[in-house]
Amino acid sequence: MKESYNKIDFFKDLLAHDLGNILQNIQSSVQLMDILKDDPKNSDKMTELNKIIKRQLERGSSLITNVRKLSEIEEREITLKSIDVKKIIETAIEHAHVRFSNKTFEIKCEIPLETYNARGGDLLLDAFENILINGVIHNGSKNIQLWINLTKIQENRKSLIKIEFKDNGNGILDERKKVIFERSYKKDRSTGGMGIGLSLVKKIIDDYNGRVEIESRVKGDYTKGSNFIILLEEVQ
């Protein structure tokens, strides 16, 4: 992240982007409950919507906690811990389906049975979720599809966990890939605000001593969608 990236502005973006998603989820659920409330046959749906609202409130509380943690990262050296990547992926997928309950999309996973523990922290969920949200929002396909691949690789004698988030969305031009993670890129309206969420992803992964990259899902044809790659150190 560039030195000019102001810490106060970063936290402002974090709250505006993620808290905005949470509030939208709650608002959609409340509106739907208002429509269904007068019909006793909808009691099960009302119960489920109530659960969704509770989960979103929990996410909001967790977000505030994570902002405080991230602020502490800026002030002192971060302490990393072992994170179960498979569980984080499962939770991120669940949140994506809640966020887009009015959309039809499919998330396919290629996740081996073995354990995948990476060195990271609690904000890893936020990073994964932001990528999935972008994959759905910036997607003009009639059949929205996302893929998550989880593998282990060796790089410079280190064992890394590689998480790939692929989509069949609008894609990103090669020249834009170079700056898509920078906060200033949000000023380019051609990405529909994508830069805000992805700059958060980069900040989080950088703090975990990881790396985030982007390439076209189909080599040589950016219009077929994108592939966001996160690399994290494996905990043996």
Buried (B, 14 or more C-beta within 10 A) or exposed (E): EEEEBEEEEBBEBBBEBBBEBBEEBBEBBEEBBEEBEEEEEBEEBBEEBEEBBEBBEEBBEBBEEBBEBBEEBEEEEBEBEEBBBBEBBEEBBEBBEBBBBEEEBEBEEEBEEEEBBBBBBBBBBBBBBBBBBBBBBBBEEEEBBBBBBBEEEEEEEEEBBBBBBBBBBBBBEEEBBEEBBBBEBBEBEEBEBBBBBBBBBBBBBEBBEBBBEBBBBBEEEBEBBBBBBBBBBBBE
